[in-house]
Amino acid sequence: MRLVYAHYKIDYAITEEGDEISIMNFVGAKNVPVVKMPAGVKVIRDEAKDTLRLEGTDLEAVSQAAAAIQQSTRVPHKDTRKFLDGIYVSEKTHLSIDE
């Protein structure tokens, strides 16, 4: 997932266990939305700038976590064609273990 901002830099904090993410300074707001991950899903800070990675074994749980993070940064009453700030899914991959 990628953090996209043009107005205010989006800050975030991930717990040590990776089961919760707090999104701070989104559009300059003082409230801090906290998104809890479903069981079996971990959120990890990626090497690239402003990028998050979700890992888990259950595809549906990972998808629900990504949707919850994206919905927590949705701004009502704004034109989404013009106002693009938020956290969006940028890439979907499946990891397979070769034996």
Secondary structure in CASP SS format (residue, H / E / C, confidence):
PFRMAT SS
TARGET T0000
AUTHOR 0000-0000-0000
METHOD secondary structure of the structure
MODEL  1
M C 1.00
R E 1.00
L E 1.00
V E 1.00
Y C 1.00
A C 1.00
H C 1.00
Y C 1.00
K C 1.00
I C 1.00
D E 1.00
Y E 1.00
A E 1.00
I E 1.00
T C 1.00
E C 1.00
E C 1.00
G C 1.00
D C 1.00
E E 1.00
I E 1.00
S E 1.00
I E 1.00
M E 1.00
N C 1.00
F H 1.00
V H 1.00
G H 1.00
A C 1.00
K C 1.00
N C 1.00
V C 1.00
P C 1.00
V E 1.00
V E 1.00
K E 1.00
M C 1.00
P C 1.00
A C 1.00
G C 1.00
V E 1.00
K E 1.00
V E 1.00
I E 1.00
R E 1.00
D C 1.00
E C 1.00
A C 1.00
K C 1.00
D C 1.00
T E 1.00
L E 1.00
R E 1.00
L E 1.00
E E 1.00
G E 1.00
T C 1.00
D C 1.00
L H 1.00
E H 1.00
A H 1.00
V H 1.00
S H 1.00
Q H 1.00
A H 1.00
A H 1.00
A H 1.00
A H 1.00
I H 1.00
Q H 1.00
Q H 1.00
S H 1.00
T C 1.00
R C 1.00
V C 1.00
P C 1.00
H C 1.00
K C 1.00
D C 1.00
T C 1.00
R C 1.00
K C 1.00
F C 1.00
L C 1.00
D C 1.00
G E 1.00
I E 1.00
Y E 1.00
V C 1.00
S C 1.00
E C 1.00
K C 1.00
T C 1.00
H C 1.00
L C 1.00
S C 1.00
I C 1.00
D C 1.00
E C 1.00
END
